[in-house]
Amino acid sequence: MTTPTAPPADAGIACTLCLVRHGETDWNVERRLQGHIDIPLNERGQAQAEATARSLAGTRFSALYCSDLARARQTAAAITRRHPMPETTDARLRERHYGMFQGLTYDEAAHRHPEFYRRFKARDLDFAFAERGESLHEFAERIRAALQDIALRHRGEHVLVVTHGGVLDIAYRIAAGRELESARDFPIPNAALNWIEHQPAGWRLLAWADERHLEHSLDELPNG
């Protein structure tokens, strides 16, 4: 799912968001849940961030919003070095807090906490991880509020948002009208470009998972 050029915003009404998942980390490669743990980009992730920055040449953005976690900030920094713009760090754009699952691989989480993992995989809206973790419903409301605030602040403009795979999972569902509990059937690659638009009538999906500028990119792990 790609787009050949940045879709134009309807001046004065629509806000067009280009959402970028951070570049690759070693924990992505290991299939390890990062959540709020602050893991930096690996060498490939740095290269992906640079490639994403190059791919945005010719597109003018009014502002950049970024998660405060290092892997997102490093990706954003590669973009703003080539495309200077106002940048705002917003902790609401963080990945979901996975509680006691954070730091575990998916296989480890399934082995150590089989019932919790079953509810996680089933996208149980009310299941909140122990150790300060978020439920899917809480996480989605956090992301919905953050994106809504950005869109209303930048009517008629293009805005870049650098964030995480789980956040993009929620953003796609908001824009496409998908249920939170439905199984994911769309890709979320590291450092790809994803376009959504907000108008007075609501959100709509423009284009998704444009990774033509990338030589290799891992998809987001299941369930965000």
Residue pairs with C-beta under 8 A, 6 or more apart in sequence:
1 186
1 187
1 207
1 208
1 209
1 210
2 207
2 208
2 209
2 210
2 211
2 212
3 193
3 195
3 206
3 207
3 210
5 59
6 16
6 18
6 59
6 158
6 195
7 16
7 195
7 197
7 206
7 207
8 16
9 15
9 16
9 156
9 157
9 158
9 197
10 156
10 199
11 156
12 155
12 156
13 155
13 156
13 199
13 200
14 155
14 156
14 197
14 198
14 199
15 150
15 151
15 152
15 154
15 155
15 156
15 157
15 158
15 159
15 197
15 198
16 157
16 158
16 159
16 195
16 196
16 197
16 206
17 147
17 150
17 151
17 158
17 159
17 160
17 161
17 171
17 195
17 196
17 197
17 198
18 56
18 59
18 61
18 158
18 159
18 160
18 161
18 193
18 194
18 195
19 161
19 163
19 167
19 168
19 171
19 193
19 194
19 195
19 196
20 52
20 75
20 79
20 160
20 161
20 162
20 163
20 191
20 192
20 193
20 194
21 163
21 164
21 165
21 168
21 188
21 189
21 190
21 191
21 192
21 194
21 220
22 41
22 45
22 49
22 67
22 69
22 71
22 72
22 74
22 75
22 162
22 163
22 164
22 190
22 191
23 41
23 44
23 45
23 46
23 47
23 48
23 49
23 52
23 71
23 74
23 75
23 78
23 190
23 191
24 41
24 42
24 44
24 45
24 48
24 190
24 191
24 217
24 218
25 34
25 39
25 40
25 41
25 42
25 45
25 71
26 39
26 42
27 33
27 34
27 37
27 39
28 34
28 45
28 190
28 218
28 221
29 42
29 218
30 105
31 105
31 106
31 107
31 221
32 103
32 104
32 105
32 106
33 98
33 101
33 102
33 103
33 104
33 105
33 106
33 109
33 221
34 71
34 95
34 102
34 164
35 95
35 96
35 97
35 98
35 99
35 101
35 102
35 133
36 69
36 94
36 95
36 97
36 98
36 102
37 102
37 103
38 69
38 70
38 71
39 69
39 70
39 71
40 70
40 71
40 74
41 48
41 49
41 70
41 71
41 74
41 75
44 216
45 71
45 74
45 75
45 190
45 191
46 74
46 78
48 75
48 190
48 191
48 214
48 217
49 74
49 75
49 77
49 78
49 79
49 191
50 78
51 191
51 213
51 214
51 215
52 75
52 78
52 79
52 191
52 192
52 193
52 213
52 214
53 78
53 79
53 81
53 82
53 83
54 82
54 213
55 193
55 212
55 213
56 79
56 82
56 83
56 160
56 193
57 82
57 83
59 158
60 158
61 83
61 85
61 157
61 158
61 159
61 160
62 85
62 86
62 154
62 157
62 158
62 159
63 85
63 86
63 87
63 88
63 154
63 157
63 159
63 160
64 76
64 79
64 80
64 85
64 86
64 87
64 88
64 159
64 160
64 161
64 162
65 87
65 88
65 89
65 90
65 93
65 146
65 150
65 159
65 160
65 161
65 162
66 72
66 73
66 75
66 76
66 87
66 88
66 89
66 90
66 93
66 161
66 162
66 163
67 73
67 89
67 90
67 91
67 93
67 94
67 95
67 162
67 163
67 164
67 167
68 89
68 90
68 91
68 93
68 94
69 94
69 95
69 164
71 164
72 93
72 162
72 163
72 164
73 89
73 162
75 162
75 191
76 87
76 162
79 160
79 162
80 87
85 160
90 146
92 142
92 143
92 145
92 146
93 143
93 146
93 161
93 162
93 163
93 164
93 167
94 163
94 164
94 167
95 163
95 164
95 165
95 166
95 167
95 224
96 133
96 134
96 136
96 139
96 166
96 167
96 224
97 129
97 132
97 133
97 134
97 139
98 129
98 133
99 128
99 129
99 130
99 131
99 132
99 133
99 134
100 113
100 116
100 129
100 130
100 131
100 133
101 109
101 113
101 116
101 117
101 120
101 129
101 133
102 131
102 133
104 112
106 221
106 222
109 116
109 117
109 120
110 117
116 127
116 129
116 130
119 127
120 127
120 129
120 223
121 222
121 223
122 181
123 136
123 180
123 181
123 182
123 183
123 223
124 136
124 181
125 135
125 136
125 137
125 180
125 181
126 135
126 136
126 137
127 135
127 136
128 134
128 135
128 138
134 142
136 180
136 181
137 180
139 166
139 170
139 224
140 170
140 173
140 174
140 180
143 167
143 170
143 171
143 174
144 170
144 174
147 161
147 171
147 174
147 198
148 198
150 159
150 161
151 159
151 198
152 198
165 188
165 220
165 221
165 224
166 220
166 224
167 224
168 188
168 194
168 220
169 184
169 188
169 220
169 223
169 224
170 180
170 224
171 194
171 196
172 178
172 186
172 188
172 194
172 196
172 205
172 208
173 179
173 180
173 182
174 196
174 203
175 196
175 197
175 203
175 204
175 205
176 205
184 222
184 223
186 208
186 209
187 208
187 209
187 219
187 220
188 209
188 219
188 220
189 209
189 211
189 214
189 217
189 218
189 219
189 220
190 214
190 217
190 218
191 211
191 214
191 217
192 209
192 210
192 211
192 214
192 217
193 207
193 210
193 211
193 213
194 207
194 208
194 209
194 210
195 205
195 206
195 207
195 208
195 210
196 203
196 204
196 205
196 206
197 203
197 204
197 206
211 217
